[in-house]
Amino acid sequence: MTTLVALNSKKHHLLKIDTGEVESQGGHLHMVPVVLTEFAKLSLQYPIVVTKNQDNGRFTCVTLFGLEKGENLFFNGNEWNSIYLPLQIRRQPFFLGKSEEDDKRVICIDMSHASIINENSMLKENGKKLFNADGSETQYLADLKNILAELSEGENTTQLFIQELLSMNLLQPMQLQIALENEQSFRVDGLYTINEQALTKVTSENLISLHHKNFLHPIYIMLTSIGHIYGLIDKKNKRNRNV
Amino acid sequence: MSTPVKSIVIVGGGTAGWITAGRIAAKYKANPANISVTLIESLTINIIGVGEGTWPTMRNTLIKMGISETDFMRACDATFKQGAKFAKWVDGTPNDFYYHPLMLPQGFSKVDLPPHWQAKFSHQSFSDAVCFQEQLCEKGLAPKLITTPEYASIANYAYHLDAVKFAEFLKNHCTKNLGVRHLLADVTGVISKENGDISALSTATLGNISGDLFVDCTGMSSLLLGKHLQVPFVDKSDVLFIDTALAVQLPYADDESPIASHTISTAQEAGWIWDIGLIRRRGIGYVYSSRHTTHEQAEIALRKYAGSAVDNLATRKIPISAGHRKLFWKNNCVAVGLSAGFLEPLEASAIVLVELSAEMIAEQLPACREVMDITAKRFNETFLYRWDRIIDFLKLHYILSKRSDNKFWVDNRNPQTIPESLQELMQVWRYRSPKNCDFTSNNEVFPAASYQYVLYGMGFKMDSAYLDHSRAPTDEALAMEQINLNSNAIKNALAKLPTNRELINKIHKYGFAKI
C-alpha cells in the first residue's frame, strides 16, 4: 500500500532517503515513462519507444530496460550498469501532487516506499537528509525539486509530441519477434515507434511545424535508439548463458 | 448513345437509407465522374428504429464510410455484442441455454471437431468446448481492451446500438463529410418514363426530384418497389410464424448496472423475447405468432420477463410479416431494408442485409442505364439466395426444439413448414457435421460454423453408428489439442478482459486510438 503525504519541513525534518534503495527499486522495472528532455541521454544506452497506458489506452514515451515484465537487463541485483538513470526512477519516493486547500502544486512523499529511513532506523547514518538543522532545504532536496519540475513540464511537452506524431500518422506498431540463442522465441507486443516511411513523405508544411516545435530531434533520436533493442537481446543472451 | 447513372436518389431516412447513402457517397466521394447522392427524408413518417443488433460486418461498414469507432460508440449508445444466447429453446427448463458466438470453433479449418466432441467431450456444451467467447458472455466481459486499436479485437464482436441515434449520427456524417444532399419532403407521387423507369419523384414542398437510380428505403410501406412498381410480396409466414412484435425500453437500475455482452433470446410459449443491453437502457421485445397466442397473453409474458421496472411503461405493438419482395431491383429502383422484406430478428439479419445491399449497390453501381438490368438481375439472384438461406437458418432454431407447451412449437416441427433445402441438409447432417462444402456460394450469409453452433447447441446428435465414418483416428490428437487450446484461451481471456460496462465507460472517457 502506498501512503502519500505532503512534504512538510517540520514533520519530515529528520527524514532521510536511502538513494541506493531508490535505484534498487527501479531495478525491477522493464520500462519507465520518460520525457523529451532526457531523450539524448537515454539514447546512449536504451531504446526509446511509445506504449499505451493499460488503464486508459493513452500513448506515453517509455524507455526499455528489458524485454518482458519484471526484467531489467541493466540492473544486476545490486547495482545499475548504466550511464544515465531516467528522472522517473530518480524522483522516487517523491512526486508532485495538488494541495487540497488551494489547488497549488505540492511535493508529496510516498511514506511506504522502501527508501524511506525514519528517525528510529538503524541505518540512520546512511541516506540523504531533506532538511538542514536550521530547517532549510538540503542540496539533495533542491535537486529533487528540479527533477520533479523537469518531469512535470516534460510530461506536457511529451504529450504534445505524441499528439503531433499521431496527427501526422507518424507512429506505427512495432513487430518484435525475438529469437534468443537458446532457441527460445517470443513476441513483444504493445510497442510503437516512428514510421520511417511515413517520415520520408511528411509534407513541407508538417516538416516545418515539427521543426518549430523542436520535435525533429527527438524523432531521430527515437529512430536511432531502436538499435539498442539488439543490445537488450545481447544482454539477455549473456544473462541466460550465465544462469 | 448511353445514359450515364450519375444521380442516386434514396427515399427514407432510417438505418437503411443512411447506410446506403454513406456507402455509395464514400465510394464515389473523390471520383471525377460526379456521382451525386440525395436522400429524401419524410417530414411526417418516423423511422421504425427498433433494429438494435448488428453483425461484425458493421465494423467494416463504418470503416468504409470513414467513421471513427469512438465517435460512433459515443453517439449511438453502442455496446459490444459477442453473439447470441438462446435460453429455453430446447425444453424450456431453467438451465436450458446455448450460445451462437461470433468466432469459429478453435481449429475449424484444421479438424472436423463435432464427431470428436460428440464421442468424447459432450459433457461440456459444444460452444463452450470449442470457442472461448461463451465464457466472456457469461461473465459480461468486453471483447477487447482500451489499449486495443479501434475496430481491432481480441474476441470478434458486433454492436448493439440505438437505431434512432444511429440514423441521426449517420445523417450528420453523410451530410457533413461525404457530401450527401439531404432533403426534407414527403414523396407524393412518382413520374414514370415509357419503359417503366422512375423519372422523378414529386413532392409537395420541393417540386419534382429527378434521378437515375432510386433506392427505396421507405420501410414496410415499400413505396417505390412495392406500391409503385407493383413487385409482389412473397409471404413466408408458413415457415416462420411470428407476425407481431411487442417492444418496451427498460432503464437500468443505475449507471453502473452490468451490460450484457450478447443478445439474449428467451423462448416463450408462442415466440421469443429479445433482450439487448445498451448503455442507459435495455431494449426488450416479445415477437410472437398471433395465430398461437393473444395480445393480452403476450403482454403478460413480456411484463413477467421485464419485471416491475416496466410497470408504468407502455409497450409498443408492431405488426410484422415474414417474407420479402419477389424482386429487389426492378427497372431503375432497388429496395434496401424493410422495403425489401422482413424476418424476425432472431439472428440480427435486418441490418446486415442492409449492409450487404448497400455494399453491392456501391461496388457494382452500373455506369449507365444500358447495363443496369444486368446488375439488377445479379442483385436479385444474390439476394433471393441470401433471403432463402437466412430463412433456412432461422427455421433451424425451431425444428430441433422439444417444447410442446403450445402448438406454436409443435407446428414449427411439422415437415410441411420446413423448406426442402433445410430438410435435405438435416438428412446429410445426421451422418456428418455441417461443413463449408454445404455452403459453396459466394453469397453465403451464415457459415457452416453457425449451423454447428445451433445444431449441437439444440442437442442434435449425429447417428452414433456412423460417428466413426467422419472421425479419423489420426485426427483424435488434433481434436484434443484444439479443445485444450480453447480452454487455455478461456483462461487467458478471463484474466485480462474488463467488463463490458468498464470498457464502455473508458471509451466514453478516453476513446480508442487508431493504431
Interface residues (C-beta under 8 A of the other chain):
Chain A: K52 N53 Q54 D55 N56 G57 R58 F59 L166 L171 Q172 P173 G190 Y192
Chain B: L145 I146 T147 K506 K509 Y510 G511 F512 A513 K514 I515
